[in-house]
Each structure stands twice: as structure tokens, then as C-alpha cells.
Amino acid sequence: MCRYSADTYKIHYVCLPCRVTTKRRPEQRPQLCNRCQEHMIDAGRDFAAPRRRDSPAWRALGAVLYAGLDFHSCGCGGPGFRPRTPRQVRERLQVAGRRGIPARDAIALSDPYEA
């Protein structure tokens, strides 16, 4: 049985400029950052934030979230592969350009050269 179907779990929201994450209950209104009052991005229930000082990891996270990927799943197998470094993002975007794959699909590949 899926883990998230049995109970209500909080969702991780991310503010990329402030490098802040919060867990809040899902609501219809937009979530605002406590620091800058900008809209936060819904990252999903399976999100694990990088350390605030890890700039490369935050750049990679921004590329993942702006590509339209998130960390939602039913709780059984996780959301799948998500790059954690800018190098991993660059490799996947290069493969996407060469092969004509949409960037969102290429970023989600665990091994871009097997696509």
C-alpha cells in the first residue's frame, strides 16, 4: 500500500533565492517565503534539501525545479532520479540537445547516455 494514501503528509516548499525550505500542509493559496515574501515552489513530499552553503547543489536544484520536475511520489519507490550537481544537469542537457529529447525528460534520466 502506498505510504502517502493512508495519512495527510506535509509538502516541502522551496524558496530558491533565500535557500529556504519549509514543510506545510497542502493548501489552495500560494505559499510565501517568510524571508522575502516571494512565492515558494512546491517540491513534493520526498524532497531532501541541500545544505544552505552548498551553492552548486542549489543551482542543480533550481534547474530541476525550473524544468518542471518535482519530488512527488506515492511513497512506494520515490520520485526517481534527480541530479544533485550542476555537472549532472549539464550532461543531461547536452544529451537532450544532441538527441532532441525534451529537457525535462533528459534531466530525469539516471544515465543520459543510455537514452
N, CA, C and O atoms as a DFTB+ gen file, in Angstrom:
460 C
 N C O
     1  1       0.836      -1.180       0.000
     2  2       0.000       0.000       0.000
     3  2       0.883       1.246       0.000
     4  3       1.945       1.265       0.621
     5  1       0.453       2.234      -0.669
     6  2       1.234       3.464      -0.772
     7  2       1.236       4.214       0.554
     8  3       0.212       4.326       1.226
     9  1       2.391       4.717       0.907
    10  2       2.586       5.369       2.201
    11  2       1.752       6.641       2.330
    12  3       1.198       6.898       3.399
    13  1       1.649       7.433       1.285
    14  2       1.003       8.736       1.390
    15  2      -0.516       8.675       1.285
    16  3      -1.182       9.685       1.509
    17  1      -1.080       7.522       0.953
    18  2      -2.535       7.434       0.840
    19  2      -3.204       7.231       2.193
    20  3      -4.401       7.486       2.327
    21  1      -2.460       6.780       3.196
    22  2      -3.050       6.461       4.492
    23  2      -3.212       7.679       5.394
    24  3      -4.098       7.687       6.248
    25  1      -2.399       8.688       5.231
    26  2      -2.418       9.825       6.147
    27  2      -2.108      11.099       5.369
    28  3      -1.658      11.038       4.225
    29  1      -2.345      12.238       5.983
    30  2      -2.025      13.518       5.359
    31  2      -0.605      13.909       5.744
    32  3      -0.297      14.090       6.922
    33  1       0.243      14.036       4.756
    34  2       1.634      14.413       4.993
    35  2       1.862      15.831       4.510
    36  3       1.216      16.287       3.566
    37  1       2.781      16.525       5.156
    38  2       3.116      17.884       4.743
    39  2       3.990      17.855       3.499
    40  3       4.704      16.886       3.241
    41  1       3.918      18.936       2.737
    42  2       4.668      19.068       1.486
    43  2       5.821      20.035       1.709
    44  3       5.685      21.019       2.436
    45  1       6.952      19.752       1.081
    46  2       8.110      20.645       1.151
    47  2       7.926      21.778       0.139
    48  3       7.600      21.537      -1.024
    49  1       8.137      22.997       0.588
    50  2       8.125      24.169      -0.279
    51  2       9.514      24.789      -0.243
    52  3      10.165      24.813       0.801
    53  1       9.970      25.297      -1.405
    54  2      11.338      25.788      -1.549
    55  2      11.327      27.227      -2.048
    56  3      10.579      27.571      -2.962
    57  1      12.167      28.065      -1.438
    58  2      12.457      29.406      -1.947
    59  2      13.910      29.375      -2.406
    60  3      14.819      29.355      -1.576
    61  1      14.136      29.370      -3.701
    62  2      15.496      29.253      -4.232
    63  2      16.364      30.477      -3.952
    64  3      17.531      30.300      -3.604
    65  1      15.858      31.722      -4.085
    66  2      16.728      32.870      -3.791
    67  2      17.211      32.902      -2.340
    68  3      18.351      33.286      -2.079
    69  1      16.360      32.505      -1.398
    70  2      16.737      32.526       0.022
    71  2      17.392      31.221       0.472
    72  3      17.993      31.165       1.544
    73  1      17.279      30.187      -0.331
    74  2      17.751      28.844       0.034
    75  2      17.081      28.371       1.316
    76  3      17.736      27.928       2.259
    77  1      15.769      28.477       1.321
    78  2      14.975      28.103       2.482
    79  2      13.952      27.061       2.064
    80  3      13.376      27.142       0.980
    81  1      13.731      26.079       2.932
    82  2      12.667      25.107       2.716
    83  2      11.788      25.060       3.955
    84  3      12.260      25.242       5.077
    85  1      10.509      24.813       3.734
    86  2       9.571      24.627       4.832
    87  2       8.644      23.476       4.482
    88  3       8.445      23.151       3.311
    89  1       8.087      22.871       5.507
    90  2       7.072      21.837       5.315
    91  2       5.751      22.418       5.783
    92  3       5.621      22.882       6.916
    93  1       4.771      22.383       4.886
    94  2       3.459      22.937       5.211
    95  2       2.374      22.016       4.682
    96  3       2.601      21.213       3.777
    97  1       1.220      22.146       5.251
    98  2       0.085      21.361       4.772
    99  2      -0.331      21.885       3.398
   100  3      -0.234      23.083       3.133
   101  1      -0.791      20.992       2.529
   102  2      -1.213      21.449       1.196
   103  2      -2.448      22.344       1.296
   104  3      -3.442      21.985       1.927
   105  1      -2.369      23.496       0.672
   106  2      -3.471      24.454       0.662
   107  2      -3.630      24.996      -0.747
   108  3      -2.728      24.876      -1.576
   109  1      -4.772      25.586      -1.008
   110  2      -5.040      26.132      -2.331
   111  2      -4.333      27.464      -2.558
   112  3      -4.000      27.801      -3.694
   113  1      -4.104      28.214      -1.504
   114  2      -3.463      29.526      -1.675
   115  2      -1.957      29.358      -1.861
   116  3      -1.383      28.390      -1.363
   117  1      -1.313      30.274      -2.563
   118  2       0.139      30.165      -2.769
   119  2       0.904      30.334      -1.457
   120  3       0.521      31.126      -0.596
   121  1       1.973      29.587      -1.324
   122  2       2.812      29.658      -0.131
   123  2       3.862      30.745      -0.334
   124  3       4.504      30.795      -1.384
   125  1       4.042      31.610       0.648
   126  2       5.004      32.701       0.556
   127  2       6.179      32.436       1.485
   128  3       6.024      31.868       2.566
   129  1       7.351      32.858       1.042
   130  2       8.566      32.724       1.839
   131  2       8.493      33.676       3.034
   132  3       8.050      34.817       2.901
   133  1       8.924      33.206       4.181
   134  2       8.913      34.053       5.381
   135  2       9.955      35.163       5.310
   136  3       9.819      36.183       5.986
   137  1      10.986      34.975       4.504
   138  2      12.065      35.968       4.424
   139  2      11.804      37.041       3.374
   140  3      11.845      38.235       3.671
   141  1      11.532      36.601       2.134
   142  2      11.430      37.567       1.030
   143  2       9.998      37.788       0.543
   144  3       9.770      38.655      -0.301
   145  1       9.037      37.033       1.049
   146  2       7.626      37.144       0.679
   147  2       7.351      36.803      -0.785
   148  3       6.320      37.207      -1.323
   149  1       8.248      36.073      -1.437
   150  2       8.021      35.586      -2.798
   151  2       7.317      34.230      -2.734
   152  3       7.283      33.584      -1.686
   153  1       6.758      33.812      -3.870
   154  2       6.086      32.512      -3.930
   155  2       7.110      31.390      -3.820
   156  3       8.172      31.432      -4.443
   157  1       6.774      30.395      -3.023
   158  2       7.642      29.233      -2.866
   159  2       7.211      28.155      -3.859
   160  3       6.052      28.108      -4.272
   161  1       8.147      27.295      -4.237
   162  2       7.895      26.232      -5.198
   163  2       7.541      24.961      -4.444
   164  3       8.207      24.598      -3.474
   165  1       6.492      24.291      -4.891
   166  2       6.088      23.011      -4.311
   167  2       7.071      21.946      -4.790
   168  3       7.066      21.585      -5.967
   169  1       7.916      21.439      -3.888
   170  2       8.940      20.468      -4.267
   171  2       8.471      19.032      -4.073
   172  3       9.056      18.121      -4.659
   173  1       7.451      18.804      -3.284
   174  2       6.939      17.456      -3.092
   175  2       7.234      16.905      -1.712
   176  3       7.895      17.542      -0.892
   177  1       6.729      15.713      -1.479
   178  2       6.875      15.097      -0.155
   179  2       8.216      14.407       0.035
   180  3       8.666      14.253       1.171
   181  1       8.863      13.990      -1.035
   182  2      10.105      13.219      -0.939
   183  2      11.350      14.077      -1.131
   184  3      12.412      13.552      -1.467
   185  1      11.241      15.359      -0.928
   186  2      12.348      16.283      -1.149
   187  2      13.316      16.280       0.030
   188  3      12.897      16.236       1.187
   189  1      14.605      16.325      -0.270
   190  2      15.647      16.483       0.748
   191  2      16.496      17.679       0.337
   192  3      17.153      17.648      -0.703
   193  1      16.486      18.714       1.135
   194  2      17.173      19.962       0.790
   195  2      18.680      19.832       0.967
   196  3      19.145      19.177       1.899
   197  1      19.450      20.464       0.063
   198  2      20.901      20.522       0.281
   199  2      21.218      21.517       1.396
   200  3      20.364      22.303       1.804
   201  1      22.432      21.470       1.871
   202  2      22.847      22.443       2.889
   203  2      22.819      23.845       2.285
   204  3      23.039      24.016       1.086
   205  1      22.551      24.829       3.108
   206  2      22.407      26.204       2.622
   207  2      23.680      26.716       1.959
   208  3      23.595      27.502       1.016
   209  1      24.844      26.302       2.415
   210  2      26.117      26.781       1.863
   211  2      26.540      26.049       0.596
   212  3      27.516      26.445      -0.042
   213  1      25.841      25.008       0.222
   214  2      26.208      24.205      -0.944
   215  2      25.618      24.841      -2.211
   216  3      24.584      24.399      -2.713
   217  1      26.283      25.874      -2.715
   218  2      25.783      26.622      -3.880
   219  2      25.590      25.757      -5.116
   220  3      24.559      25.884      -5.777
   221  1      26.546      24.871      -5.468
   222  2      26.326      24.038      -6.655
   223  2      25.073      23.165      -6.550
   224  3      24.351      23.004      -7.534
   225  1      24.815      22.613      -5.394
   226  2      23.626      21.773      -5.229
   227  2      22.348      22.596      -5.378
   228  3      21.361      22.104      -5.924
   229  1      22.352      23.841      -4.902
   230  2      21.179      24.696      -5.054
   231  2      20.978      25.100      -6.516
   232  3      19.840      25.229      -6.966
   233  1      22.077      25.302      -7.270
   234  2      21.942      25.590      -8.708
   235  2      21.334      24.396      -9.427
   236  3      20.460      24.563     -10.279
   237  1      21.788      23.194      -9.092
   238  2      21.232      21.987      -9.706
   239  2      19.758      21.833      -9.339
   240  3      18.940      21.474     -10.186
   241  1      19.422      22.099      -8.091
   242  2      18.030      22.014      -7.654
   243  2      17.166      23.015      -8.416
   244  3      16.045      22.693      -8.809
   245  1      17.679      24.221      -8.626
   246  2      16.936      25.215      -9.397
   247  2      16.675      24.750     -10.815
   248  3      15.579      24.944     -11.341
   249  1      17.668      24.138     -11.439
   250  2      17.487      23.618     -12.800
   251  2      16.431      22.522     -12.823
   252  3      15.612      22.463     -13.740
   253  1      16.448      21.662     -11.827
   254  2      15.464      20.573     -11.756
   255  2      14.056      21.135     -11.582
   256  3      13.136      20.737     -12.298
   257  1      13.883      22.050     -10.644
   258  2      12.547      22.592     -10.378
   259  2      12.045      23.465     -11.524
   260  3      10.860      23.420     -11.854
   261  1      12.928      24.261     -12.138
   262  2      12.506      25.099     -13.261
   263  2      12.227      24.283     -14.516
   264  3      11.516      24.750     -15.406
   265  1      12.773      23.074     -14.603
   266  2      12.462      22.188     -15.730
   267  2      11.078      21.566     -15.578
   268  3      10.563      20.954     -16.514
   269  1      10.481      21.722     -14.404
   270  2       9.145      21.187     -14.189
   271  2       9.123      19.878     -13.428
   272  3       8.059      19.284     -13.257
   273  1      10.271      19.416     -12.968
   274  2      10.314      18.192     -12.177
   275  2      10.093      18.527     -10.709
   276  3      10.338      19.652     -10.274
   277  1       9.636      17.556      -9.965
   278  2       9.469      17.746      -8.528
   279  2       9.791      16.439      -7.828
   280  3      10.298      15.505      -8.448
   281  1       9.504      16.373      -6.566
   282  2       9.843      15.211      -5.754
   283  2       8.576      14.577      -5.184
   284  3       8.556      14.131      -4.037
   285  1       7.522      14.542      -5.997
   286  2       6.275      13.895      -5.600
   287  2       6.330      12.424      -5.983
   288  3       6.872      12.066      -7.029
   289  1       5.776      11.588      -5.143
   290  2       5.575      10.175      -5.464
   291  2       4.471       9.669      -4.553
   292  3       3.963      10.406      -3.708
   293  1       4.105       8.416      -4.728
   294  2       3.082       7.842      -3.849
   295  2       3.702       7.316      -2.564
   296  3       2.981       6.912      -1.651
   297  1       5.021       7.316      -2.480
   298  2       5.699       6.845      -1.293
   299  2       6.261       5.449      -1.436
   300  3       6.939       4.964      -0.530
   301  1       5.998       4.795      -2.543
   302  2       6.471       3.414      -2.721
   303  2       7.912       3.369      -3.207
   304  3       8.764       2.753      -2.566
   305  1       8.191       4.012      -4.326
   306  2       9.518       3.908      -4.919
   307  2      10.284       5.207      -4.994
   308  3      11.416       5.218      -5.477
   309  1       9.716       6.286      -4.540
   310  2      10.391       7.568      -4.627
   311  2      10.128       8.237      -5.962
   312  3       9.516       7.634      -6.843
   313  1      10.578       9.469      -6.127
   314  2      10.288      10.227      -7.339
   315  2      11.180       9.875      -8.524
   316  3      10.959      10.382      -9.624
   317  1      12.168       9.031      -8.333
   318  2      13.103       8.712      -9.405
   319  2      14.364       9.547      -9.294
   320  3      14.563      10.262      -8.312
   321  1      15.212       9.454     -10.305
   322  2      16.496      10.155     -10.276
   323  2      16.296      11.656     -10.436
   324  3      15.492      12.099     -11.256
   325  1      17.024      12.426      -9.657
   326  2      17.108      13.877      -9.790
   327  2      18.571      14.258      -9.633
   328  3      19.197      13.860      -8.650
   329  1      19.147      15.029     -10.580
   330  2      20.561      15.417     -10.470
   331  2      20.819      16.271      -9.240
   332  3      19.984      17.082      -8.842
   333  1      21.993      16.075      -8.644
   334  2      22.348      16.817      -7.435
   335  2      23.512      17.774      -7.651
   336  3      23.859      18.534      -6.747
   337  1      24.125      17.750      -8.841
   338  2      25.243      18.646      -9.122
   339  2      25.013      19.339     -10.460
   340  3      24.308      18.803     -11.315
   341  1      25.598      20.526     -10.655
   342  2      25.473      21.205     -11.947
   343  2      26.064      20.383     -13.093
   344  3      25.581      20.456     -14.223
   345  1      27.093      19.610     -12.809
   346  2      27.691      18.780     -13.860
   347  2      26.688      17.751     -14.377
   348  3      26.590      17.532     -15.585
   349  1      25.950      17.128     -13.478
   350  2      24.938      16.167     -13.897
   351  2      23.857      16.844     -14.732
   352  3      23.365      16.260     -15.698
   353  1      23.487      18.054     -14.376
   354  2      22.484      18.792     -15.148
   355  2      23.026      19.113     -16.536
   356  3      22.334      18.914     -17.534
   357  1      24.273      19.612     -16.606
   358  2      24.883      19.948     -17.902
   359  2      24.950      18.734     -18.817
   360  3      24.613      18.828     -19.997
   361  1      25.385      17.586     -18.279
   362  2      25.486      16.373     -19.094
   363  2      24.135      16.010     -19.692
   364  3      24.047      15.662     -20.869
   365  1      23.097      16.088     -18.895
   366  2      21.774      15.709     -19.380
   367  2      21.229      16.717     -20.391
   368  3      20.550      16.329     -21.341
   369  1      21.515      17.994     -20.199
   370  2      21.056      18.992     -21.164
   371  2      21.814      18.883     -22.485
   372  3      21.240      19.131     -23.545
   373  1      23.097      18.513     -22.437
   374  2      23.852      18.291     -23.670
   375  2      23.282      17.113     -24.446
   376  3      23.129      17.186     -25.666
   377  1      22.971      16.039     -23.753
   378  2      22.375      14.870     -24.405
   379  2      21.009      15.237     -24.979
   380  3      20.656      14.788     -26.069
   381  1      20.242      16.045     -24.257
   382  2      18.932      16.472     -24.750
   383  2      19.072      17.262     -26.042
   384  3      18.291      17.072     -26.975
   385  1      20.066      18.152     -26.104
   386  2      20.281      18.934     -27.314
   387  2      20.705      18.083     -28.495
   388  3      20.261      18.307     -29.621
   389  1      21.564      17.107     -28.238
   390  2      22.047      16.245     -29.325
   391  2      20.973      15.303     -29.846
   392  3      20.891      15.055     -31.049
   393  1      20.160      14.783     -28.957
   394  2      19.194      13.751     -29.345
   395  2      17.787      14.278     -29.550
   396  3      16.904      13.531     -29.971
   397  1      17.564      15.534     -29.264
   398  2      16.238      16.111     -29.451
   399  2      15.230      15.682     -28.388
   400  3      14.025      15.674     -28.640
   401  1      15.715      15.331     -27.218
   402  2      14.847      14.938     -26.109
   403  2      14.446      16.206     -25.356
   404  3      15.276      17.101     -25.200
   405  1      13.212      16.312     -24.889
   406  2      12.850      17.473     -24.063
   407  2      13.724      17.544     -22.810
   408  3      14.082      16.513     -22.240
   409  1      14.064      18.755     -22.385
   410  2      14.965      18.945     -21.238
   411  2      14.418      18.281     -19.982
   412  3      15.175      17.702     -19.204
   413  1      13.122      18.364     -19.785
   414  2      12.526      17.753     -18.584
   415  2      12.777      16.252     -18.557
   416  3      13.125      15.697     -17.515
   417  1      12.602      15.596     -19.693
   418  2      12.819      14.147     -19.749
   419  2      14.292      13.802     -19.595
   420  3      14.636      12.808     -18.956
   421  1      15.162      14.618     -20.177
   422  2      16.598      14.335     -20.101
   423  2      17.129      14.512     -18.686
   424  3      17.971      13.730     -18.245
   425  1      16.658      15.514     -17.972
   426  2      17.134      15.745     -16.608
   427  2      16.736      14.596     -15.688
   428  3      17.443      14.314     -14.721
   429  1      15.632      13.937     -15.964
   430  2      15.152      12.845     -15.114
   431  2      15.858      11.520     -15.379
   432  3      15.626      10.550     -14.657
   433  1      16.717      11.452     -16.400
   434  2      17.403      10.199     -16.719
   435  2      18.524       9.919     -15.722
   436  3      19.321      10.805     -15.413
   437  1      18.583       8.686     -15.221
   438  2      19.679       8.342     -14.307
   439  2      20.989       8.208     -15.074
   440  3      22.042       8.582     -14.559
   441  1      20.943       7.682     -16.293
   442  2      22.129       7.610     -17.148
   443  2      21.756       8.203     -18.501
   444  3      21.082       7.540     -19.289
   445  1      22.173       9.426     -18.791
   446  2      21.721      10.084     -20.019
   447  2      22.232       9.428     -21.291
   448  3      21.656       9.637     -22.359
   449  1      23.286       8.647     -21.208
   450  2      23.869       8.056     -22.407
   451  2      23.178       6.766     -22.822
   452  3      23.454       6.245     -23.902
   453  1      22.289       6.243     -21.992
   454  2      21.537       5.052     -22.353
   455  2      20.174       5.389     -22.928
   456  3      19.425       4.484     -23.296
   457  1      19.834       6.658     -23.015
   458  2      18.515       7.063     -23.510
   459  2      18.399       6.854     -24.999
   460  3      17.354       7.142     -25.583
